[in-house]
Amino acid sequence: MPRFFPVVSACAATASLLVVALLGAHDATAAEGVASVALTTKGAGQQDIPLALPAPRGGSTGDEFYTTLERDLKLSGWFRIIDPKAYVEPAGTSIRFGEFDFAAWRTPGAAALAKTELVANGEGTRAEVWVYDVAGGAKLGAKAFSGPKTATRTLAHRTADAIISLVTNQRSFFDTRIAYVNNASGNKEVYVMDVDGGGRRQITKNKSINLAPRWNRAGTALCFTSYFNGNPDLYVADLAKSAIRRVSARTGINTGCSWAPSGDRIALTLSPNSDSDIFTIDPIAGSVVAQLTKSPGIDVSPTWSPDGSQVAFVSERGSGAQIYVMGADGSGVRRVSFSGSQNTSPAWSPKGDKIAFVGRDGNFDVFTVNVDGSGMQRITQGTGDNEDPSWSPEGDYLAFSSTRTGSAQIWLASADGRHQVQLSQGGGGNTNPHWSGHLSW
């Protein structure tokens, strides 16, 4: 029978669900002046779009809304935000098209302009954002979001998403979360945070060792391994129901879980005969669906392809730990990493074309490789130990843990490694990040 242990955070997570569910968005774009031009960029992480971001009308640069919005846009790597000291337009000027002079924004060299306004609306707040192509003197679009006063950060995240979408025509990631492990209490507990490092919510509080949380595709549950009962058993946290239950407590290890895209199976490592192999189990009953590997040697760390047809994993069947790929039924095993002798922690890109992994070259570093084994690329180098890579929903960024500043923290890198920035804050080590898909809460 599944075994439950106490959880404090799930109730807090449920409360946050209600906050976000109350948010509404509508297009505030007027018919006049809609831009027909596109701002040019070399891609995510290039920081090559000069953006003017004046303080919101009805707020200030010290407000939580503005500081969250500014950090979001910097994290994305799309923009070089122009120093507000260079702005010549008087504070409080209208945000709407036709009610301000574009020349005031050409002077500091802005290519794009994002004007915001905050309005108290009963018990809540309404945020408007109007985004402009400064050189073309044209409007790219406008959006409005409303929510309770406690949802300031969420309003800022939605506003950042809108700015990035209107300027780059790309979907952003500020409606996602990152699950991770923190050890500040002296134990290892599972947490969830917003991508900017704020909005932290504790998922486990069992004063034990909890490891490797992994989201299901819907973003409603996390699987993870816990030593709460003395053995590395597999648990599932249902975030909507505020419940945690044990789903696999077999003799030996029950580790390295990965949800199938369909949500009906979990791949993990079991060791029923002291030899670790990859299995799939039912996430509700915990019963074994299939055994995927049967070769001698260690097989661990499964990760599904985005279409669910293949599984990448780590095996020592060859020369040291290497990355392999097999069919979802265990057939057609082939090796995809060929450099080094200790390659671990594979993560399959949502685009389906690459696998991120950790290789040891003195320190541990993050690499990517094409699924056919070609085109290996280094993402980190000379910056402490970098481990546990996880892709953003569109596959344009990687989250990973790094010791480059001392204790382990969660970092973000663009897929080419050029743009890297710290996400997590606070004490203790933060490890085992896993990026959710787009969420509605």
HUVEN-V622688 format. One record per backbone hydrogen bond with DSSP energy under -1.0 kcal/mol. CO is the residue of the C=O (numbers start at 1). NH is the residue of the N-H. If there is no record, write none. Layout:
CO_NH + CO_NH
This chain:
3_246 + 9_13 + 10_14 + 11_15 + 12_16 + 13_17 + 14_18 + 15_19 + 16_20 + 17_21 + 18_22 + 20_23 + 24_146 + 26_144 + 33_139 + 43_46 + 49_80 + 50_111 + 50_112 + 51_82 + 52_114 + 56_59 + 57_118 + 60_63 + 63_67 + 64_68 + 65_69 + 66_70 + 67_71 + 68_72 + 69_73 + 70_74 + 71_75 + 72_76 + 77_47 + 78_49 + 80_51 + 83_86 + 84_87 + 90_93 + 96_99 + 101_104 + 102_105 + 102_106 + 103_107 + 105_110 + 106_109 + 111_134 + 112_52 + 113_132 + 115_130 + 116_57 + 117_128 + 119_126 + 121_124 + 123_149 + 124_121 + 125_147 + 126_119 + 127_145 + 128_117 + 129_143 + 130_115 + 131_140 + 131_141 + 132_113 + 133_138 + 138_133 + 139_35 + 141_131 + 142_28 + 143_129 + 144_26 + 145_127 + 146_24 + 147_125 + 148_151 + 151_155 + 152_156 + 153_157 + 154_158 + 155_159 + 156_160 + 157_161 + 158_162 + 159_163 + 160_164 + 161_165 + 162_166 + 163_167 + 164_168 + 165_169 + 173_176 + 175_439 + 177_436 + 178_193 + 179_434 + 180_191 + 181_431 + 182_189 + 183_186 + 188_210 + 189_182 + 190_203 + 190_204 + 191_180 + 192_201 + 193_178 + 194_197 + 198_194 + 201_192 + 208_188 + 209_227 + 211_225 + 214_223 + 216_219 + 220_239 + 221_216 + 222_237 + 223_214 + 224_235 + 225_211 + 226_233 + 227_230 + 231_233 + 232_254 + 233_226 + 234_247 + 234_248 + 235_224 + 236_245 + 237_222 + 238_243 + 243_238 + 245_236 + 248_234 + 255_269 + 258_267 + 260_263 + 265_260 + 266_281 + 267_258 + 268_279 + 269_255 + 270_277 + 271_274 + 276_299 + 277_270 + 278_292 + 278_293 + 279_268 + 280_289 + 280_290 + 281_266 + 282_286 + 287_282 + 290_280 + 298_316 + 300_314 + 303_312 + 305_308 + 309_328 + 310_305 + 311_326 + 312_303 + 313_324 + 314_300 + 315_322 + 318_320 + 321_343 + 322_315 + 323_336 + 323_337 + 324_313 + 325_334 + 326_311 + 327_330 + 331_327 + 334_325 + 341_321 + 342_360 + 344_358 + 347_356 + 349_352 + 353_371 + 354_349 + 355_369 + 356_347 + 357_367 + 358_344 + 359_365 + 361_363 + 363_361 + 364_386 + 365_359 + 366_379 + 366_380 + 367_357 + 368_377 + 369_355 + 370_373 + 374_370 + 377_368 + 385_403 + 387_401 + 390_399 + 392_395 + 396_415 + 397_392 + 398_413 + 399_390 + 400_411 + 401_387 + 402_409 + 403_406 + 408_430 + 409_402 + 410_423 + 410_424 + 411_400 + 412_421 + 413_398 + 414_417 + 419_414 + 421_412 + 429_183 + 431_181 + 434_179
